[in-house]
């Protein structure tokens, strides 16, 4: 019988009634803000704890609505990539999505980021990036400190009214792309400020 101590993380899944929506979380790490993106609360909690400590096992609980048939009471390894390359993450149960997102985190990947960032027309993408670049330059000119693009997400998180100002500058036909723009700004942020 193995008597060594184990670090076990217990997480509870919520039902994603409103579908997949990316959220961003911040935690202070010795004075520096650290960020991660997340779809569900259990995911951000797990990422934060994995960032801070070694975990031997994760126990996931949830209601019947959060699992696919056959998922319950089954042990799996998050380090095995088989089954994680899915064409559409919205087809996954909450449990499947949790495993997928934690696998990505452990492997230092963001499998859907390229797909998400490519999910708009090249013309809209170029227009959004141009609006962001001009806004970034203007904020740098009116501020006493220059904010590099690769840390601008951190700056926007401390002053959320600036992101609101950026969204206000979007033309009406791009207003519904504000989440895409936030994802873009997060994606260009240096890994130094991300849970890894």
Buried (B, 14 or more C-beta within 10 A) or exposed (E): EEEEEEEEBEBEBEEBEEEEEBEBBBBEEEEEBBBBBBBBBBBBBBBBBBBEEEEEEBEBEBEEEBBEEEBEEEEEEBEEEEEBEBEEBEEBBBBBBBBBBBBBBEEEEBBBBEEBBEEBEEEBBEBBBEBBEEBBEEBBEEEEEEBEBBBBBBBBBEEEEBBEBBBEEBEEEBEEBBEBBBBBBBBBBEEEBBBE
